[in-house]
Amino acid sequence: MPDYMTQKMSDQGGKCIPITYFRKQTQPHVSHDESGAFTQDAKQNYSTFNNLNVDQVVEGTFKSSQGVPTGGKVYEI
């Protein structure tokens, strides 16, 4: 059942491998608080993992009600 939030993070210079983050949703329709917390957690994790400043991280499109991503590098937070 598709019940995950997903969002890809990358860096401005394109030197780091993009990572698609995912997290199980707590409800069918994600609140702005839940989606915002997910995005901030993913952005912080990507910056820490790649030794970047948070402002160097490029946020991809947020999606909800998705299955677990399988392509490329993925990470559950």
PyMOL Python script that loads the backbone (N, CA, C, O; Angstrom):
from pymol import cmd

cmd.read_pdbstr("""\
ATOM      1  N   MET A   1       0.852  -1.187   0.000  1.00  0.00           N
ATOM      2  CA  MET A   1       0.000   0.000   0.000  1.00  0.00           C
ATOM      3  C   MET A   1       0.892   1.242   0.000  1.00  0.00           C
ATOM      4  O   MET A   1       1.810   1.341   0.813  1.00  0.00           O
ATOM      5  N   PRO A   2       0.627   2.200  -0.915  1.00  0.00           N
ATOM      6  CA  PRO A   2       1.464   3.401  -0.986  1.00  0.00           C
ATOM      7  C   PRO A   2       1.143   4.364   0.158  1.00  0.00           C
ATOM      8  O   PRO A   2       0.131   5.066   0.135  1.00  0.00           O
ATOM      9  N   ASP A   3       2.001   4.382   1.128  1.00  0.00           N
ATOM     10  CA  ASP A   3       1.744   5.267   2.264  1.00  0.00           C
ATOM     11  C   ASP A   3       3.032   5.882   2.796  1.00  0.00           C
ATOM     12  O   ASP A   3       3.241   5.979   4.005  1.00  0.00           O
ATOM     13  N   TYR A   4       3.898   6.300   1.855  1.00  0.00           N
ATOM     14  CA  TYR A   4       5.164   6.918   2.217  1.00  0.00           C
ATOM     15  C   TYR A   4       5.293   8.302   1.596  1.00  0.00           C
ATOM     16  O   TYR A   4       4.784   8.567   0.507  1.00  0.00           O
ATOM     17  N   MET A   5       5.986   9.177   2.318  1.00  0.00           N
ATOM     18  CA  MET A   5       6.394  10.460   1.766  1.00  0.00           C
ATOM     19  C   MET A   5       7.775  10.236   1.159  1.00  0.00           C
ATOM     20  O   MET A   5       8.589   9.509   1.727  1.00  0.00           O
ATOM     21  N   THR A   6       8.046  10.852   0.008  1.00  0.00           N
ATOM     22  CA  THR A   6       9.357  10.742  -0.625  1.00  0.00           C
ATOM     23  C   THR A   6       9.822  12.121  -1.077  1.00  0.00           C
ATOM     24  O   THR A   6       9.017  12.996  -1.398  1.00  0.00           O
ATOM     25  N   GLN A   7      11.139  12.292  -1.094  1.00  0.00           N
ATOM     26  CA  GLN A   7      11.706  13.543  -1.596  1.00  0.00           C
ATOM     27  C   GLN A   7      13.189  13.322  -1.875  1.00  0.00           C
ATOM     28  O   GLN A   7      13.919  12.777  -1.047  1.00  0.00           O
ATOM     29  N   LYS A   8      13.617  13.753  -3.050  1.00  0.00           N
ATOM     30  CA  LYS A   8      15.021  13.629  -3.436  1.00  0.00           C
ATOM     31  C   LYS A   8      15.771  14.885  -3.006  1.00  0.00           C
ATOM     32  O   LYS A   8      15.268  16.001  -3.131  1.00  0.00           O
ATOM     33  N   MET A   9      16.990  14.677  -2.495  1.00  0.00           N
ATOM     34  CA  MET A   9      17.879  15.776  -2.138  1.00  0.00           C
ATOM     35  C   MET A   9      19.159  15.651  -2.953  1.00  0.00           C
ATOM     36  O   MET A   9      19.642  14.548  -3.208  1.00  0.00           O
ATOM     37  N   SER A  10      19.702  16.794  -3.359  1.00  0.00           N
ATOM     38  CA  SER A  10      20.966  16.834  -4.084  1.00  0.00           C
ATOM     39  C   SER A  10      21.705  18.103  -3.657  1.00  0.00           C
ATOM     40  O   SER A  10      21.233  18.847  -2.798  1.00  0.00           O
ATOM     41  N   ASP A  11      22.862  18.338  -4.264  1.00  0.00           N
ATOM     42  CA  ASP A  11      23.628  19.539  -3.910  1.00  0.00           C
ATOM     43  C   ASP A  11      23.699  20.489  -5.099  1.00  0.00           C
ATOM     44  O   ASP A  11      23.506  20.088  -6.247  1.00  0.00           O
ATOM     45  N   GLN A  12      23.980  21.750  -4.802  1.00  0.00           N
ATOM     46  CA  GLN A  12      24.002  22.783  -5.840  1.00  0.00           C
ATOM     47  C   GLN A  12      25.053  22.519  -6.912  1.00  0.00           C
ATOM     48  O   GLN A  12      24.814  22.780  -8.091  1.00  0.00           O
ATOM     49  N   GLY A  13      26.209  22.007  -6.516  1.00  0.00           N
ATOM     50  CA  GLY A  13      27.285  21.782  -7.477  1.00  0.00           C
ATOM     51  C   GLY A  13      27.164  20.481  -8.241  1.00  0.00           C
ATOM     52  O   GLY A  13      27.878  20.275  -9.222  1.00  0.00           O
ATOM     53  N   GLY A  14      26.275  19.599  -7.812  1.00  0.00           N
ATOM     54  CA  GLY A  14      26.093  18.324  -8.475  1.00  0.00           C
ATOM     55  C   GLY A  14      27.235  17.346  -8.263  1.00  0.00           C
ATOM     56  O   GLY A  14      27.396  16.402  -9.037  1.00  0.00           O
ATOM     57  N   LYS A  15      28.035  17.564  -7.215  1.00  0.00           N
ATOM     58  CA  LYS A  15      29.183  16.692  -6.957  1.00  0.00           C
ATOM     59  C   LYS A  15      28.829  15.492  -6.080  1.00  0.00           C
ATOM     60  O   LYS A  15      29.556  14.499  -6.060  1.00  0.00           O
ATOM     61  N   CYS A  16      27.712  15.584  -5.354  1.00  0.00           N
ATOM     62  CA  CYS A  16      27.295  14.507  -4.453  1.00  0.00           C
ATOM     63  C   CYS A  16      26.192  13.672  -5.106  1.00  0.00           C
ATOM     64  O   CYS A  16      25.425  14.170  -5.929  1.00  0.00           O
ATOM     65  N   ILE A  17      26.127  12.410  -4.728  1.00  0.00           N
ATOM     66  CA  ILE A  17      25.096  11.526  -5.250  1.00  0.00           C
ATOM     67  C   ILE A  17      23.746  11.928  -4.660  1.00  0.00           C
ATOM     68  O   ILE A  17      23.628  12.055  -3.442  1.00  0.00           O
ATOM     69  N   PRO A  18      22.731  12.130  -5.490  1.00  0.00           N
ATOM     70  CA  PRO A  18      21.394  12.431  -4.961  1.00  0.00           C
ATOM     71  C   PRO A  18      20.866  11.263  -4.122  1.00  0.00           C
ATOM     72  O   PRO A  18      21.145  10.102  -4.420  1.00  0.00           O
ATOM     73  N   ILE A  19      20.121  11.574  -3.097  1.00  0.00           N
ATOM     74  CA  ILE A  19      19.501  10.562  -2.240  1.00  0.00           C
ATOM     75  C   ILE A  19      18.008  10.831  -2.193  1.00  0.00           C
ATOM     76  O   ILE A  19      17.580  11.964  -1.972  1.00  0.00           O
ATOM     77  N   THR A  20      17.216   9.789  -2.401  1.00  0.00           N
ATOM     78  CA  THR A  20      15.770   9.889  -2.235  1.00  0.00           C
ATOM     79  C   THR A  20      15.423   9.408  -0.827  1.00  0.00           C
ATOM     80  O   THR A  20      15.675   8.257  -0.471  1.00  0.00           O
ATOM     81  N   TYR A  21      14.851  10.293  -0.047  1.00  0.00           N
ATOM     82  CA  TYR A  21      14.467   9.989   1.329  1.00  0.00           C
ATOM     83  C   TYR A  21      13.013   9.548   1.361  1.00  0.00           C
ATOM     84  O   TYR A  21      12.205   9.980   0.539  1.00  0.00           O
ATOM     85  N   PHE A  22      12.684   8.681   2.317  1.00  0.00           N
ATOM     86  CA  PHE A  22      11.292   8.279   2.476  1.00  0.00           C
ATOM     87  C   PHE A  22      10.982   8.045   3.941  1.00  0.00           C
ATOM     88  O   PHE A  22      11.858   7.714   4.740  1.00  0.00           O
ATOM     89  N   ARG A  23       9.714   8.225   4.271  1.00  0.00           N
ATOM     90  CA  ARG A  23       9.218   8.034   5.640  1.00  0.00           C
ATOM     91  C   ARG A  23       7.752   7.632   5.564  1.00  0.00           C
ATOM     92  O   ARG A  23       6.998   8.145   4.737  1.00  0.00           O
ATOM     93  N   LYS A  24       7.363   6.721   6.422  1.00  0.00           N
ATOM     94  CA  LYS A  24       5.974   6.282   6.488  1.00  0.00           C
ATOM     95  C   LYS A  24       5.087   7.437   6.966  1.00  0.00           C
ATOM     96  O   LYS A  24       5.415   8.125   7.932  1.00  0.00           O
ATOM     97  N   GLN A  25       3.982   7.635   6.290  1.00  0.00           N
ATOM     98  CA  GLN A  25       3.022   8.670   6.672  1.00  0.00           C
ATOM     99  C   GLN A  25       2.246   8.226   7.902  1.00  0.00           C
ATOM    100  O   GLN A  25       2.018   7.033   8.107  1.00  0.00           O
ATOM    101  N   THR A  26       1.842   9.190   8.717  1.00  0.00           N
ATOM    102  CA  THR A  26       1.041   8.867   9.898  1.00  0.00           C
ATOM    103  C   THR A  26      -0.444   8.870   9.592  1.00  0.00           C
ATOM    104  O   THR A  26      -1.246   8.375  10.384  1.00  0.00           O
ATOM    105  N   GLN A  27      -0.816   9.432   8.438  1.00  0.00           N
ATOM    106  CA  GLN A  27      -2.221   9.511   8.046  1.00  0.00           C
ATOM    107  C   GLN A  27      -2.298   9.574   6.523  1.00  0.00           C
ATOM    108  O   GLN A  27      -1.309   9.915   5.874  1.00  0.00           O
ATOM    109  N   PRO A  28      -3.468   9.248   5.934  1.00  0.00           N
ATOM    110  CA  PRO A  28      -3.586   9.247   4.475  1.00  0.00           C
ATOM    111  C   PRO A  28      -3.298  10.609   3.832  1.00  0.00           C
ATOM    112  O   PRO A  28      -2.686  10.677   2.766  1.00  0.00           O
ATOM    113  N   HIS A  29      -3.737  11.680   4.475  1.00  0.00           N
ATOM    114  CA  HIS A  29      -3.491  13.031   3.961  1.00  0.00           C
ATOM    115  C   HIS A  29      -2.497  13.711   4.883  1.00  0.00           C
ATOM    116  O   HIS A  29      -2.819  14.030   6.027  1.00  0.00           O
ATOM    117  N   VAL A  30      -1.294  13.930   4.386  1.00  0.00           N
ATOM    118  CA  VAL A  30      -0.196  14.464   5.196  1.00  0.00           C
ATOM    119  C   VAL A  30      -0.447  15.927   5.527  1.00  0.00           C
ATOM    120  O   VAL A  30      -0.816  16.712   4.653  1.00  0.00           O
ATOM    121  N   SER A  31      -0.248  16.296   6.793  1.00  0.00           N
ATOM    122  CA  SER A  31      -0.388  17.689   7.209  1.00  0.00           C
ATOM    123  C   SER A  31       0.850  18.482   6.781  1.00  0.00           C
ATOM    124  O   SER A  31       1.893  17.907   6.469  1.00  0.00           O
ATOM    125  N   HIS A  32       0.719  19.803   6.772  1.00  0.00           N
ATOM    126  CA  HIS A  32       1.853  20.658   6.434  1.00  0.00           C
ATOM    127  C   HIS A  32       2.959  20.512   7.478  1.00  0.00           C
ATOM    128  O   HIS A  32       4.141  20.586   7.144  1.00  0.00           O
ATOM    129  N   ASP A  33       2.585  20.307   8.726  1.00  0.00           N
ATOM    130  CA  ASP A  33       3.587  20.110   9.783  1.00  0.00           C
ATOM    131  C   ASP A  33       4.385  18.832   9.535  1.00  0.00           C
ATOM    132  O   ASP A  33       5.611  18.824   9.650  1.00  0.00           O
ATOM    133  N   GLU A  34       3.682  17.755   9.196  1.00  0.00           N
ATOM    134  CA  GLU A  34       4.362  16.477   8.967  1.00  0.00           C
ATOM    135  C   GLU A  34       5.264  16.547   7.734  1.00  0.00           C
ATOM    136  O   GLU A  34       6.404  16.082   7.775  1.00  0.00           O
ATOM    137  N   SER A  35       4.770  17.118   6.649  1.00  0.00           N
ATOM    138  CA  SER A  35       5.584  17.202   5.437  1.00  0.00           C
ATOM    139  C   SER A  35       6.765  18.150   5.630  1.00  0.00           C
ATOM    140  O   SER A  35       7.858  17.894   5.125  1.00  0.00           O
ATOM    141  N   GLY A  36       6.547  19.237   6.356  1.00  0.00           N
ATOM    142  CA  GLY A  36       7.632  20.179   6.620  1.00  0.00           C
ATOM    143  C   GLY A  36       8.723  19.571   7.473  1.00  0.00           C
ATOM    144  O   GLY A  36       9.908  19.794   7.225  1.00  0.00           O
ATOM    145  N   ALA A  37       8.331  18.797   8.484  1.00  0.00           N
ATOM    146  CA  ALA A  37       9.308  18.130   9.351  1.00  0.00           C
ATOM    147  C   ALA A  37      10.103  17.093   8.559  1.00  0.00           C
ATOM    148  O   ALA A  37      11.314  16.963   8.739  1.00  0.00           O
ATOM    149  N   PHE A  38       9.425  16.364   7.690  1.00  0.00           N
ATOM    150  CA  PHE A  38      10.091  15.371   6.849  1.00  0.00           C
ATOM    151  C   PHE A  38      11.135  16.039   5.954  1.00  0.00           C
ATOM    152  O   PHE A  38      12.272  15.577   5.869  1.00  0.00           O
ATOM    153  N   THR A  39      10.746  17.126   5.289  1.00  0.00           N
ATOM    154  CA  THR A  39      11.669  17.838   4.396  1.00  0.00           C
ATOM    155  C   THR A  39      12.875  18.356   5.167  1.00  0.00           C
ATOM    156  O   THR A  39      14.008  18.213   4.706  1.00  0.00           O
ATOM    157  N   GLN A  40      12.653  18.953   6.327  1.00  0.00           N
ATOM    158  CA  GLN A  40      13.767  19.478   7.121  1.00  0.00           C
ATOM    159  C   GLN A  40      14.690  18.360   7.595  1.00  0.00           C
ATOM    160  O   GLN A  40      15.911  18.517   7.575  1.00  0.00           O
ATOM    161  N   ASP A  41      14.124  17.241   8.017  1.00  0.00           N
ATOM    162  CA  ASP A  41      14.940  16.100   8.456  1.00  0.00           C
ATOM    163  C   ASP A  41      15.780  15.551   7.303  1.00  0.00           C
ATOM    164  O   ASP A  41      16.958  15.239   7.481  1.00  0.00           O
ATOM    165  N   ALA A  42      15.172  15.436   6.125  1.00  0.00           N
ATOM    166  CA  ALA A  42      15.889  14.925   4.956  1.00  0.00           C
ATOM    167  C   ALA A  42      17.009  15.890   4.558  1.00  0.00           C
ATOM    168  O   ALA A  42      18.127  15.469   4.259  1.00  0.00           O
ATOM    169  N   LYS A  43      16.703  17.155   4.558  1.00  0.00           N
ATOM    170  CA  LYS A  43      17.693  18.174   4.182  1.00  0.00           C
ATOM    171  C   LYS A  43      18.869  18.169   5.159  1.00  0.00           C
ATOM    172  O   LYS A  43      20.025  18.247   4.744  1.00  0.00           O
ATOM    173  N   GLN A  44      18.575  18.079   6.440  1.00  0.00           N
ATOM    174  CA  GLN A  44      19.619  18.050   7.462  1.00  0.00           C
ATOM    175  C   GLN A  44      20.470  16.790   7.336  1.00  0.00           C
ATOM    176  O   GLN A  44      21.695  16.853   7.442  1.00  0.00           O
ATOM    177  N   ASN A  45      19.825  15.647   7.109  1.00  0.00           N
ATOM    178  CA  ASN A  45      20.562  14.396   6.958  1.00  0.00           C
ATOM    179  C   ASN A  45      21.484  14.454   5.754  1.00  0.00           C
ATOM    180  O   ASN A  45      22.640  14.040   5.840  1.00  0.00           O
ATOM    181  N   TYR A  46      20.993  14.960   4.641  1.00  0.00           N
ATOM    182  CA  TYR A  46      21.803  15.040   3.421  1.00  0.00           C
ATOM    183  C   TYR A  46      23.008  15.949   3.629  1.00  0.00           C
ATOM    184  O   TYR A  46      24.117  15.620   3.209  1.00  0.00           O
ATOM    185  N   SER A  47      22.792  17.090   4.276  1.00  0.00           N
ATOM    186  CA  SER A  47      23.903  18.015   4.507  1.00  0.00           C
ATOM    187  C   SER A  47      24.944  17.403   5.436  1.00  0.00           C
ATOM    188  O   SER A  47      26.143  17.560   5.208  1.00  0.00           O
ATOM    189  N   THR A  48      24.504  16.709   6.477  1.00  0.00           N
ATOM    190  CA  THR A  48      25.435  16.064   7.410  1.00  0.00           C
ATOM    191  C   THR A  48      26.194  14.934   6.718  1.00  0.00           C
ATOM    192  O   THR A  48      27.414  14.832   6.848  1.00  0.00           O
ATOM    193  N   PHE A  49      25.478  14.092   5.989  1.00  0.00           N
ATOM    194  CA  PHE A  49      26.086  12.950   5.301  1.00  0.00           C
ATOM    195  C   PHE A  49      27.158  13.383   4.307  1.00  0.00           C
ATOM    196  O   PHE A  49      28.175  12.708   4.146  1.00  0.00           O
ATOM    197  N   ASN A  50      26.924  14.516   3.640  1.00  0.00           N
ATOM    198  CA  ASN A  50      27.839  14.985   2.594  1.00  0.00           C
ATOM    199  C   ASN A  50      28.731  16.141   3.038  1.00  0.00           C
ATOM    200  O   ASN A  50      29.415  16.747   2.212  1.00  0.00           O
ATOM    201  N   ASN A  51      28.731  16.449   4.322  1.00  0.00           N
ATOM    202  CA  ASN A  51      29.546  17.551   4.857  1.00  0.00           C
ATOM    203  C   ASN A  51      29.306  18.863   4.111  1.00  0.00           C
ATOM    204  O   ASN A  51      30.243  19.536   3.682  1.00  0.00           O
ATOM    205  N   LEU A  52      28.027  19.205   3.969  1.00  0.00           N
ATOM    206  CA  LEU A  52      27.615  20.438   3.296  1.00  0.00           C
ATOM    207  C   LEU A  52      26.925  21.359   4.287  1.00  0.00           C
ATOM    208  O   LEU A  52      26.455  20.920   5.337  1.00  0.00           O
ATOM    209  N   ASN A  53      26.868  22.639   3.946  1.00  0.00           N
ATOM    210  CA  ASN A  53      25.991  23.546   4.674  1.00  0.00           C
ATOM    211  C   ASN A  53      24.563  23.255   4.218  1.00  0.00           C
ATOM    212  O   ASN A  53      24.340  22.888   3.065  1.00  0.00           O
ATOM    213  N   VAL A  54      23.608  23.416   5.113  1.00  0.00           N
ATOM    214  CA  VAL A  54      22.208  23.126   4.767  1.00  0.00           C
ATOM    215  C   VAL A  54      21.750  23.954   3.564  1.00  0.00           C
ATOM    216  O   VAL A  54      20.946  23.483   2.760  1.00  0.00           O
ATOM    217  N   ASP A  55      22.254  25.183   3.437  1.00  0.00           N
ATOM    218  CA  ASP A  55      21.818  26.033   2.324  1.00  0.00           C
ATOM    219  C   ASP A  55      22.386  25.583   0.971  1.00  0.00           C
ATOM    220  O   ASP A  55      22.023  26.146  -0.062  1.00  0.00           O
ATOM    221  N   GLN A  56      23.262  24.586   0.961  1.00  0.00           N
ATOM    222  CA  GLN A  56      23.791  24.038  -0.291  1.00  0.00           C
ATOM    223  C   GLN A  56      22.956  22.864  -0.809  1.00  0.00           C
ATOM    224  O   GLN A  56      23.191  22.364  -1.910  1.00  0.00           O
ATOM    225  N   VAL A  57      21.985  22.432  -0.012  1.00  0.00           N
ATOM    226  CA  VAL A  57      21.153  21.291  -0.385  1.00  0.00           C
ATOM    227  C   VAL A  57      19.992  21.757  -1.262  1.00  0.00           C
ATOM    228  O   VAL A  57      19.322  22.742  -0.953  1.00  0.00           O
ATOM    229  N   VAL A  58      19.770  21.043  -2.346  1.00  0.00           N
ATOM    230  CA  VAL A  58      18.667  21.338  -3.264  1.00  0.00           C
ATOM    231  C   VAL A  58      17.551  20.333  -3.007  1.00  0.00           C
ATOM    232  O   VAL A  58      17.755  19.124  -3.121  1.00  0.00           O
ATOM    233  N   GLU A  59      16.371  20.840  -2.659  1.00  0.00           N
ATOM    234  CA  GLU A  59      15.210  19.991  -2.388  1.00  0.00           C
ATOM    235  C   GLU A  59      14.517  19.609  -3.692  1.00  0.00           C
ATOM    236  O   GLU A  59      14.228  20.461  -4.532  1.00  0.00           O
ATOM    237  N   GLY A  60      14.258  18.315  -3.842  1.00  0.00           N
ATOM    238  CA  GLY A  60      13.474  17.855  -4.976  1.00  0.00           C
ATOM    239  C   GLY A  60      11.987  17.976  -4.657  1.00  0.00           C
ATOM    240  O   GLY A  60      11.613  18.531  -3.624  1.00  0.00           O
ATOM    241  N   THR A  61      11.156  17.466  -5.528  1.00  0.00           N
ATOM    242  CA  THR A  61       9.708  17.529  -5.366  1.00  0.00           C
ATOM    243  C   THR A  61       9.244  16.592  -4.253  1.00  0.00           C
ATOM    244  O   THR A  61       9.597  15.413  -4.235  1.00  0.00           O
ATOM    245  N   PHE A  62       8.454  17.125  -3.331  1.00  0.00           N
ATOM    246  CA  PHE A  62       7.863  16.322  -2.272  1.00  0.00           C
ATOM    247  C   PHE A  62       6.678  15.556  -2.845  1.00  0.00           C
ATOM    248  O   PHE A  62       5.868  16.111  -3.588  1.00  0.00           O
ATOM    249  N   LYS A  63       6.584  14.272  -2.492  1.00  0.00           N
ATOM    250  CA  LYS A  63       5.442  13.454  -2.913  1.00  0.00           C
ATOM    251  C   LYS A  63       4.932  12.676  -1.715  1.00  0.00           C
ATOM    252  O   LYS A  63       5.716  12.203  -0.893  1.00  0.00           O
ATOM    253  N   SER A  64       3.632  12.547  -1.619  1.00  0.00           N
ATOM    254  CA  SER A  64       3.035  11.735  -0.562  1.00  0.00           C
ATOM    255  C   SER A  64       2.267  10.579  -1.190  1.00  0.00           C
ATOM    256  O   SER A  64       2.045  10.548  -2.400  1.00  0.00           O
ATOM    257  N   SER A  65       1.866   9.628  -0.346  1.00  0.00           N
ATOM    258  CA  SER A  65       1.118   8.447  -0.790  1.00  0.00           C
ATOM    259  C   SER A  65       1.859   7.658  -1.864  1.00  0.00           C
ATOM    260  O   SER A  65       1.265   7.222  -2.850  1.00  0.00           O
ATOM    261  N   GLN A  66       3.156   7.479  -1.662  1.00  0.00           N
ATOM    262  CA  GLN A  66       4.012   6.756  -2.593  1.00  0.00           C
ATOM    263  C   GLN A  66       4.393   5.397  -2.011  1.00  0.00           C
ATOM    264  O   GLN A  66       4.266   5.160  -0.810  1.00  0.00           O
ATOM    265  N   GLY A  67       4.858   4.522  -2.877  1.00  0.00           N
ATOM    266  CA  GLY A  67       5.464   3.270  -2.419  1.00  0.00           C
ATOM    267  C   GLY A  67       6.901   3.540  -2.010  1.00  0.00           C
ATOM    268  O   GLY A  67       7.400   4.654  -2.165  1.00  0.00           O
ATOM    269  N   VAL A  68       7.558   2.525  -1.491  1.00  0.00           N
ATOM    270  CA  VAL A  68       8.969   2.671  -1.121  1.00  0.00           C
ATOM    271  C   VAL A  68       9.775   2.851  -2.403  1.00  0.00           C
ATOM    272  O   VAL A  68       9.667   2.032  -3.316  1.00  0.00           O
ATOM    273  N   PRO A  69      10.585   3.914  -2.491  1.00  0.00           N
ATOM    274  CA  PRO A  69      11.379   4.120  -3.704  1.00  0.00           C
ATOM    275  C   PRO A  69      12.437   3.029  -3.860  1.00  0.00           C
ATOM    276  O   PRO A  69      12.956   2.511  -2.872  1.00  0.00           O
ATOM    277  N   THR A  70      12.748   2.689  -5.096  1.00  0.00           N
ATOM    278  CA  THR A  70      13.705   1.608  -5.352  1.00  0.00           C
ATOM    279  C   THR A  70      14.862   2.028  -6.232  1.00  0.00           C
ATOM    280  O   THR A  70      15.896   1.361  -6.224  1.00  0.00           O
ATOM    281  N   GLY A  71      14.735   3.102  -6.990  1.00  0.00           N
ATOM    282  CA  GLY A  71      15.793   3.502  -7.914  1.00  0.00           C
ATOM    283  C   GLY A  71      16.811   4.424  -7.276  1.00  0.00           C
ATOM    284  O   GLY A  71      16.452   5.304  -6.494  1.00  0.00           O
ATOM    285  N   GLY A  72      18.076   4.231  -7.601  1.00  0.00           N
ATOM    286  CA  GLY A  72      19.131   5.088  -7.075  1.00  0.00           C
ATOM    287  C   GLY A  72      19.387   4.847  -5.604  1.00  0.00           C
ATOM    288  O   GLY A  72      19.035   3.801  -5.058  1.00  0.00           O
ATOM    289  N   LYS A  73      20.007   5.830  -4.968  1.00  0.00           N
ATOM    290  CA  LYS A  73      20.306   5.709  -3.538  1.00  0.00           C
ATOM    291  C   LYS A  73      19.082   6.183  -2.753  1.00  0.00           C
ATOM    292  O   LYS A  73      18.601   7.297  -2.960  1.00  0.00           O
ATOM    293  N   VAL A  74      18.585   5.344  -1.860  1.00  0.00           N
ATOM    294  CA  VAL A  74      17.412   5.676  -1.040  1.00  0.00           C
ATOM    295  C   VAL A  74      17.762   5.513   0.429  1.00  0.00           C
ATOM    296  O   VAL A  74      18.630   4.718   0.788  1.00  0.00           O
ATOM    297  N   TYR A  75      17.070   6.282   1.281  1.00  0.00           N
ATOM    298  CA  TYR A  75      17.342   6.231   2.712  1.00  0.00           C
ATOM    299  C   TYR A  75      16.063   6.538   3.478  1.00  0.00           C
ATOM    300  O   TYR A  75      15.391   7.532   3.202  1.00  0.00           O
ATOM    301  N   GLU A  76      15.732   5.688   4.432  1.00  0.00           N
ATOM    302  CA  GLU A  76      14.546   5.897   5.260  1.00  0.00           C
ATOM    303  C   GLU A  76      14.917   6.715   6.489  1.00  0.00           C
ATOM    304  O   GLU A  76      15.861   6.383   7.207  1.00  0.00           O
ATOM    305  N   ILE A  77      14.173   7.776   6.722  1.00  0.00           N
ATOM    306  CA  ILE A  77      14.401   8.599   7.923  1.00  0.00           C
ATOM    307  C   ILE A  77      13.151   8.619   8.780  1.00  0.00           C
ATOM    308  O   ILE A  77      13.136   9.255   9.835  1.00  0.00           O
TER     309      ILE A  77
END
""", "prot")
cmd.dss("prot")
cmd.show_as("cartoon", "prot")
cmd.util.cbc("prot")
cmd.orient("prot")
